[in-house]
């Protein structure tokens, strides 16, 4: 899309022209007509649309029309990058934590697994790499990271600033979309009503409020992977993006995995098989979780060093995040994964993962108590 709006019939009747900080003018009729003609938006136009949505200035019917037309056309990397940029402008920020790593999945695999990335986050932190994990309630797991962490005893009745304090003291913090992206309140009703996939399905893993430069992202939808990869590369992240060929949004021990490594804006596509590291192939049922209490118990068992297929996949994903956070890239992916897997195993078997969970619980309680009147 060009930066000069079309002079279509609907637009000439519309008084909603807006000008961006770059001087380009857009209106909803202009953007909707562009999408209806199956034409792509430029990054600035997409950012304008998200800014309007996040500012609470967009009628629900207009928002629904935009989201459906956009997804029907098919999102582009430039469009997603624009949406991410504007969404981050409206987010509550966590400054001073850019050197953290995030480990997250897009959800949508419907596998109802245990909480793999949340458990891995504790081991990653215990190994010495700070983690700021962006999460939410249940998506593809039987319970989301917030659900299982509360069942483990972690408190979240804290302010965003206190989340940053915990991240710096513990080396681990969890931040949730409803707290750090308050403008999502303007989108929630529309998403519930239309009940179809939209660009928002891809934005969560790309909008960590700490602006963590290092990321390990699991993607369930094969068509979504190029968008995630391209957006991370465009925004200067160092990341691993992966997808199990059986559809899990994890680096899995259930099948061969496609992996995209992003460094310095360049992307390399590889494959990874956990069997090459001596790990046994398992089924999705071997990884299945339950409600928050059951998943909390599974997390405890992994952190306590108990052997299981869930332990294996947690350690694989721990290793993936450590590879993503490592500035060096010497050796093949399998060689680097093998080295990081040793670190993950040693961290768990030394009891450091369980110790990290205890520390997180203790500090979250101490910080939360300061908010009591």
TIGUPA-125991 format. One line per 2 residues: number of its first residue (from 1); their letters; for each residue y, z negated, x of C-alpha. Coordinates in Angstrom, 2 decimals, always signed. Layout:
BEGIN
NUM = A = Y Z X | ...
***
This chain:
BEGIN
1 = XX = +0.00 +0.00 +0.00 | +3.51 +0.81 +1.23
3 = XX = +6.22 -1.79 +1.31 | +8.34 +0.14 -1.23
5 = XX = +7.15 -0.69 -4.77 | +6.03 +2.12 -7.04
7 = XX = +8.42 +3.17 -9.80 | +5.75 +3.11 -12.49
9 = XX = +6.49 +2.67 -16.15 | +5.32 -0.98 -16.34
11 = XX = +7.27 -1.90 -13.23 | +10.58 -0.52 -14.44
13 = XX = +10.27 -2.78 -17.48 | +9.43 -5.83 -15.37
15 = XX = +12.07 -8.23 -14.09 | +9.68 -9.98 -11.73
17 = XX = +10.43 -8.20 -8.46 | +10.27 -10.61 -5.54
19 = XX = +11.25 -10.15 -1.90 | +9.17 -11.52 +0.97
21 = XX = +10.59 -13.05 +4.13 | +9.92 -9.68 +5.81
23 = XX = +12.19 -7.96 +3.29 | +9.46 -6.16 +1.31
25 = XX = +9.71 -6.30 -2.49 | +6.67 -6.73 -4.74
27 = XX = +5.97 -7.36 -8.38 | +2.77 -8.10 -10.27
29 = XX = +2.81 -4.75 -12.13 | +3.11 -2.99 -8.77
31 = XX = +0.16 -4.85 -7.26 | -1.98 -4.52 -10.37
33 = XX = -1.36 -0.78 -10.61 | -2.27 -0.41 -6.95
35 = XX = -5.58 -2.22 -7.49 | -6.32 -0.33 -10.70
37 = XX = -5.99 +2.90 -8.70 | -8.56 +1.51 -6.22
39 = XX = -5.96 +1.37 -3.46 | -5.81 -1.38 -0.85
41 = XX = -2.98 -3.86 -0.49 | -1.34 -4.43 +2.86
43 = XX = -1.46 -7.90 +4.37 | +2.09 -8.71 +3.29
45 = XX = +1.42 -7.79 -0.34 | -1.71 -9.95 -0.43
47 = XX = +0.22 -12.85 +1.08 | +2.94 -12.40 -1.54
49 = XX = +0.34 -12.58 -4.32 | -1.19 -15.77 -2.95
51 = XX = +2.23 -17.34 -2.46 | +3.04 -16.66 -6.11
53 = XX = -0.29 -18.15 -7.21 | -0.05 -21.22 -4.98
55 = XX = +3.54 -21.84 -6.11 | +2.41 -22.17 -9.72
57 = XX = +4.58 -19.23 -10.74 | +1.82 -16.93 -11.98
59 = XX = +0.73 -16.87 -15.64 | -3.00 -17.37 -16.08
61 = XX = -3.51 -13.94 -17.62 | -1.76 -12.27 -14.67
63 = XX = -3.74 -14.31 -12.17 | -7.03 -13.43 -13.87
65 = XX = -6.11 -9.74 -13.95 | -5.25 -9.79 -10.26
67 = XX = -8.39 -11.65 -9.16 | -10.74 -9.45 -11.19
69 = XX = -9.04 -6.17 -10.26 | -8.96 -7.19 -6.61
71 = XX = -12.65 -8.09 -6.48 | -13.60 -4.98 -8.45
73 = XX = -11.79 -2.77 -5.93 | -13.32 -4.69 -3.05
75 = XX = -11.50 -6.97 -0.65 | -10.40 -5.82 +2.82
77 = XX = -9.92 -7.80 +6.02 | -6.14 -7.29 +5.88
79 = XX = -6.04 -8.56 +2.31 | -8.15 -11.64 +3.07
81 = XX = -6.02 -12.37 +6.13 | -2.89 -12.24 +3.97
83 = XX = -4.41 -14.51 +1.35 | -5.52 -16.99 +4.02
85 = XX = -2.11 -17.02 +5.67 | -0.27 -17.80 +2.44
87 = XX = -2.86 -20.33 +1.33 | -2.47 -22.17 +4.63
89 = XX = +1.31 -22.21 +4.16 | +0.74 -24.25 +1.00
91 = XX = -1.94 -26.55 +2.49 | -1.45 -30.12 +3.65
93 = XX = -1.53 -29.82 +7.43 | -3.54 -31.83 +9.96
95 = XX = -1.53 -31.35 +13.18 | -2.85 -31.93 +16.67
97 = XX = -6.47 -31.10 +15.83 | -6.58 -27.38 +16.60
99 = XX = -9.16 -27.89 +19.36 | -11.70 -29.14 +16.80
101 = XX = -14.70 -27.20 +15.55 | -15.61 -26.64 +11.91
103 = XX = -19.13 -26.00 +10.67 | -19.36 -24.74 +7.13
105 = XX = -21.22 -22.43 +4.80 | -19.87 -20.16 +2.10
107 = XX = -22.39 -21.45 -0.41 | -23.97 -19.20 -2.97
109 = XX = -27.51 -19.07 -1.60 | -28.79 -21.25 -4.49
111 = XX = -31.38 -22.75 -2.17 | -30.55 -26.40 -2.99
113 = XX = -31.16 -27.42 +0.60 | -30.44 -30.75 +2.21
115 = XX = -26.94 -31.19 +3.64 | -27.48 -29.32 +6.88
117 = XX = -23.94 -28.73 +8.13 | -22.73 -32.23 +7.21
119 = XX = -25.58 -33.80 +9.18 | -25.01 -31.40 +12.05
121 = XX = -21.33 -32.38 +12.12 | -22.26 -35.95 +13.07
123 = XX = -24.45 -34.78 +15.95 | -21.83 -32.32 +17.18
125 = XX = -19.27 -35.12 +17.26 | -21.72 -37.50 +18.91
127 = XX = -22.25 -34.93 +21.68 | -18.55 -35.08 +22.52
129 = XX = -17.05 -32.19 +20.53 | -14.55 -33.21 +17.85
131 = XX = -15.32 -31.93 +14.36 | -12.98 -31.50 +11.41
133 = XX = -15.23 -30.27 +8.63 | -13.75 -28.60 +5.59
135 = XX = -15.95 -29.27 +2.57 | -16.19 -29.92 -1.13
137 = XX = -18.56 -30.99 -3.84 | -21.92 -29.32 -4.35
139 = XX = -22.19 -25.53 -4.03 | -25.50 -24.20 -2.67
141 = XX = -26.81 -27.61 -1.60 | -28.29 -29.98 -4.14
143 = XX = -25.28 -32.16 -3.40 | -22.09 -31.29 -1.57
145 = XX = -20.81 -32.91 +1.60 | -18.48 -35.21 -0.33
147 = XX = -21.34 -36.35 -2.56 | -23.76 -37.19 +0.24
149 = XX = -21.14 -38.80 +2.49 | -20.10 -41.12 -0.32
151 = XX = -23.77 -41.98 -0.82 | -23.97 -42.78 +2.90
153 = XX = -21.05 -45.19 +2.53 | -18.14 -43.15 +3.86
155 = XX = -14.89 -43.77 +2.00 | -12.48 -41.04 +0.98
157 = XX = -9.83 -43.04 -0.87 | -7.49 -42.32 +2.02
159 = XX = -4.42 -40.19 +2.61 | -4.41 -36.87 +4.49
161 = XX = -2.56 -38.59 +7.34 | -5.32 -41.18 +7.54
163 = XX = -7.90 -38.40 +7.69 | -6.12 -37.19 +10.82
165 = XX = -6.18 -40.71 +12.24 | -9.93 -40.94 +11.66
167 = XX = -10.47 -37.53 +13.27 | -8.69 -38.65 +16.42
169 = XX = -10.37 -42.07 +16.62 | -13.91 -41.13 +15.61
171 = XX = -13.97 -37.51 +16.72 | -15.15 -36.60 +13.24
173 = XX = -13.45 -36.20 +9.87 | -14.18 -34.51 +6.59
175 = XX = -11.36 -32.98 +4.58 | -11.80 -31.74 +1.05
177 = XX = -10.12 -28.87 -0.72 | -8.79 -30.86 -3.66
179 = XX = -6.81 -33.10 -1.28 | -5.66 -30.63 +1.35
181 = XX = -5.14 -27.64 -0.93 | -3.35 -29.24 -3.89
183 = XX = -2.04 -25.88 -5.08 | -5.61 -24.96 -6.02
185 = XX = -4.86 -26.87 -9.23 | -3.07 -23.73 -10.40
187 = XX = -6.24 -21.67 -9.92 | -8.98 -23.98 -11.19
189 = XX = -8.69 -23.24 -14.90 | -8.66 -19.47 -14.42
191 = XX = -11.70 -19.56 -12.15 | -13.58 -21.69 -14.68
193 = XX = -12.68 -19.33 -17.51 | -13.47 -15.97 -15.92
195 = XX = -16.71 -17.19 -14.26 | -17.02 -14.21 -11.91
197 = XX = -16.78 -13.98 -8.11 | -13.27 -13.59 -6.72
199 = XX = -11.58 -13.66 -3.33 | -11.50 -17.45 -3.59
201 = XX = -15.25 -17.50 -2.95 | -14.55 -16.45 +0.63
203 = XX = -11.37 -18.42 +1.33 | -12.73 -21.98 +1.62
205 = XX = -14.43 -21.57 +5.01 | -11.35 -19.75 +6.34
207 = XX = -8.71 -22.33 +5.37 | -9.50 -25.47 +7.37
209 = XX = -6.30 -27.58 +7.20 | -6.70 -28.62 +10.84
211 = XX = -6.47 -24.93 +11.80 | -9.57 -25.50 +13.92
213 = XX = -9.80 -22.61 +16.39 | -13.57 -22.89 +16.78
215 = XX = -15.80 -22.22 +13.82 | -19.46 -21.86 +12.91
217 = XX = -19.79 -20.26 +9.48 | -22.91 -19.48 +7.50
219 = XX = -22.61 -16.64 +4.99 | -25.02 -16.14 +2.10
221 = XX = -23.78 -12.77 +0.83 | -24.41 -9.93 +3.28
223 = XX = -21.41 -8.00 +1.91 | -19.15 -10.98 +2.60
225 = XX = -20.05 -11.22 +6.29 | -17.83 -8.35 +7.55
227 = XX = -14.84 -9.85 +5.73 | -15.39 -13.29 +7.24
229 = XX = -15.97 -11.83 +10.70 | -13.00 -9.48 +10.56
231 = XX = -10.62 -12.15 +9.27 | -11.64 -14.65 +11.94
233 = XX = -11.17 -12.01 +14.63 | -7.79 -10.98 +13.24
235 = XX = -6.61 -14.60 +13.16 | -7.70 -15.33 +16.73
237 = XX = -10.64 -17.66 +16.13 | -13.56 -18.21 +18.49
239 = XX = -16.54 -18.31 +16.19 | -20.14 -17.69 +15.33
241 = XX = -20.82 -16.23 +11.90 | -24.43 -16.08 +10.82
243 = XX = -26.71 -15.24 +7.94 | -30.42 -15.72 +7.57
245 = XX = -32.05 -12.52 +6.38 | -33.67 -14.44 +3.53
247 = XX = -30.19 -15.26 +2.23 | -29.57 -18.79 +3.50
249 = XX = -25.98 -19.52 +4.55 | -27.29 -21.30 +7.63
251 = XX = -28.61 -20.36 +11.03 | -32.16 -20.82 +9.86
253 = XX = -35.71 -21.44 +10.92 | -36.95 -19.59 +7.83
255 = XX = -36.29 -16.01 +8.97 | -34.55 -13.86 +11.56
257 = XX = -30.77 -14.34 +11.57 | -27.90 -11.90 +11.97
259 = XX = -25.18 -13.41 +14.18 | -21.67 -12.18 +14.90
261 = XX = -19.91 -13.74 +17.88 | -16.11 -13.54 +17.93
263 = XX = -14.17 -14.06 +21.16 | -10.68 -12.84 +22.09
265 = XX = -10.54 -10.66 +18.98 | -13.76 -8.85 +19.91
267 = XX = -16.95 -8.98 +17.83 | -20.55 -8.68 +19.00
269 = XX = -23.42 -8.43 +16.53 | -26.75 -9.94 +17.60
271 = XX = -29.93 -11.36 +16.13 | -31.38 -14.81 +16.61
273 = XX = -34.86 -16.12 +15.89 | -35.52 -19.85 +16.14
275 = XX = -39.10 -19.06 +17.12 | -37.71 -17.83 +20.45
277 = XX = -36.74 -21.45 +21.11 | -40.21 -22.70 +20.28
279 = XX = -39.38 -23.85 +16.76 | -41.80 -23.31 +13.91
281 = XX = -41.09 -20.85 +11.09 | -40.82 -22.73 +7.77
283 = XX = -40.05 -21.95 +4.13 | -36.98 -22.69 +2.06
285 = XX = -38.98 -25.30 +0.18 | -39.39 -27.22 +3.44
287 = XX = -35.59 -27.59 +3.55 | -35.05 -28.52 -0.07
289 = XX = -32.94 -31.55 -0.87 | -32.15 -33.50 -4.01
291 = XX = -29.32 -35.55 -5.39 | -26.78 -37.40 -3.27
293 = XX = -28.99 -40.43 -2.64 | -32.01 -38.34 -1.63
295 = XX = -29.92 -36.15 +0.63 | -28.31 -39.21 +2.18
297 = XX = -31.77 -40.50 +3.02 | -32.70 -37.14 +4.57
299 = XX = -29.55 -37.30 +6.71 | -30.45 -40.82 +7.86
301 = XX = -33.97 -39.71 +8.76 | -32.67 -36.83 +10.88
303 = XX = -30.13 -39.04 +12.64 | -32.84 -41.63 +13.26
305 = XX = -34.87 -39.04 +15.16 | -37.63 -38.32 +12.65
307 = XX = -39.28 -34.92 +13.19 | -39.13 -32.45 +10.29
309 = XX = -38.16 -28.87 +9.42 | -34.79 -30.23 +8.28
311 = XX = -34.28 -31.83 +11.69 | -35.00 -28.46 +13.31
313 = XX = -32.48 -26.52 +11.22 | -29.85 -29.24 +11.67
315 = XX = -30.30 -29.05 +15.44 | -30.12 -25.24 +15.39
317 = XX = -26.81 -25.36 +13.54 | -25.54 -28.12 +15.83
319 = XX = -26.30 -25.84 +18.76 | -24.51 -22.93 +17.06
321 = XX = -21.33 -24.96 +16.64 | -21.48 -26.08 +20.27
323 = XX = -21.84 -22.45 +21.35 | -18.84 -21.51 +19.20
325 = XX = -16.76 -24.29 +20.76 | -17.75 -23.48 +24.35
327 = XX = -15.08 -21.47 +26.16 | -17.68 -20.00 +28.50
329 = XX = -20.09 -17.33 +27.32 | -22.49 -16.97 +30.23
331 = XX = -25.95 -15.73 +29.33 | -27.50 -14.27 +26.20
333 = XX = -27.06 -15.92 +22.82 | -30.65 -17.19 +22.93
335 = XX = -30.10 -18.69 +26.39 | -26.90 -20.42 +25.32
337 = XX = -28.50 -21.64 +22.10 | -31.42 -23.04 +24.10
339 = XX = -29.07 -25.00 +26.37 | -27.09 -26.41 +23.43
341 = XX = -30.29 -27.23 +21.55 | -31.31 -29.51 +24.42
343 = XX = -27.96 -31.32 +24.12 | -28.43 -31.68 +20.36
345 = XX = -31.96 -33.06 +20.75 | -30.94 -35.52 +23.43
347 = XX = -27.98 -36.70 +21.36 | -30.15 -37.44 +18.34
349 = XX = -33.02 -38.98 +20.26 | -30.63 -41.31 +22.07
351 = XX = -29.48 -42.62 +18.69 | -25.95 -41.30 +19.13
353 = XX = -25.93 -39.38 +15.85 | -26.81 -42.50 +13.87
355 = XX = -24.23 -44.42 +15.86 | -21.59 -41.81 +14.98
357 = XX = -22.36 -42.20 +11.28 | -22.00 -45.98 +11.53
359 = XX = -18.67 -45.54 +13.31 | -17.42 -43.13 +10.66
361 = XX = -18.37 -45.54 +7.88 | -16.76 -48.51 +9.64
363 = XX = -13.49 -46.75 +10.45 | -13.20 -45.14 +7.00
365 = XX = -13.56 -48.59 +5.39 | -11.03 -50.15 +7.73
367 = XX = -8.50 -47.41 +7.13 | -9.04 -47.36 +3.36
369 = XX = -8.54 -51.13 +3.14 | -5.00 -50.74 +4.48
371 = XX = -4.13 -48.90 +1.26 | -4.92 -51.87 -0.97
373 = X = -1.86 -53.56 -2.50
***
